[in-house]
Amino acid sequence: MDPLTILALAKGSYEAIKAGIAVGKELQGMAGDLGSLFDSVAAITRAAAEPKRNFAAGKSAQQVAMEAYAAKAEADAMMADLKNHFVGEFGLAAWDQVVAATTQIKKDQKAAALEAQKQQEQLMHDVMVWGSAFLLLVVVLICGLLAVISLVH
């Protein structure tokens, strides 16, 4: 996705969170919007860090780079404003907890994905080894059977 599309998603989450804070909505009720905003800002940050990956048909390199920069700047401003609203309503400690929990959860998810990939690779390796051993056994048995048949005739 291009940075401007991601920014539009981020704006939607940002507005929902601001509205939720304004009406005193509980944090649990805003968890989805917070997660969506954090994910969008992270995607914009990645896109801005490597704008060369985000070439769209008909756009110049300068246009792509400027869109990525503008989206990043606006996302940073939304996060700063959200932090101010959030801290004003729930306190700095609550913001720090949300950011720390987000970081830890992302680390845990990445570790779980790597572990699942490692287990999948191990399973494939085991299947190949046991499959090869079984195939070799079948070939040896067939050769032995053919040798016995040829001796009998």
Secondary structure in CASP SS format (residue, H / E / C, confidence):
PFRMAT SS
TARGET T0000
AUTHOR 0000-0000-0000
METHOD secondary structure of the structure
MODEL  1
M C 1.00
D C 1.00
P H 1.00
L H 1.00
T H 1.00
I H 1.00
L H 1.00
A H 1.00
L H 1.00
A H 1.00
K H 1.00
G H 1.00
S H 1.00
Y H 1.00
E H 1.00
A H 1.00
I H 1.00
K H 1.00
A H 1.00
G H 1.00
I H 1.00
A H 1.00
V C 1.00
G C 1.00
K C 1.00
E C 1.00
L H 1.00
Q H 1.00
G H 1.00
M H 1.00
A H 1.00
G H 1.00
D H 1.00
L H 1.00
G H 1.00
S H 1.00
L H 1.00
F H 1.00
D H 1.00
S H 1.00
V H 1.00
A H 1.00
A H 1.00
I H 1.00
T H 1.00
R H 1.00
A H 1.00
A H 1.00
A H 1.00
E C 1.00
P H 1.00
K H 1.00
R H 1.00
N H 1.00
F C 1.00
A C 1.00
A C 1.00
G C 1.00
K C 1.00
S C 1.00
A H 1.00
Q H 1.00
Q H 1.00
V H 1.00
A H 1.00
M H 1.00
E H 1.00
A H 1.00
Y H 1.00
A H 1.00
A H 1.00
K H 1.00
A H 1.00
E H 1.00
A H 1.00
D H 1.00
A H 1.00
M H 1.00
M H 1.00
A H 1.00
D H 1.00
L H 1.00
K H 1.00
N H 1.00
H H 1.00
F H 1.00
V H 1.00
G H 1.00
E H 1.00
F H 1.00
G C 1.00
L H 1.00
A H 1.00
A H 1.00
W H 1.00
D H 1.00
Q H 1.00
V H 1.00
V H 1.00
A H 1.00
A H 1.00
T H 1.00
T H 1.00
Q H 1.00
I H 1.00
K H 1.00
K H 1.00
D H 1.00
Q H 1.00
K H 1.00
A H 1.00
A H 1.00
A H 1.00
L H 1.00
E H 1.00
A H 1.00
Q H 1.00
K H 1.00
Q H 1.00
Q H 1.00
E H 1.00
Q H 1.00
L H 1.00
M H 1.00
H H 1.00
D H 1.00
V H 1.00
M H 1.00
V H 1.00
W H 1.00
G H 1.00
S H 1.00
A H 1.00
F H 1.00
L H 1.00
L H 1.00
L H 1.00
V H 1.00
V H 1.00
V H 1.00
L H 1.00
I H 1.00
C H 1.00
G H 1.00
L H 1.00
L H 1.00
A H 1.00
V H 1.00
I H 1.00
S H 1.00
L H 1.00
V H 1.00
H C 1.00
END
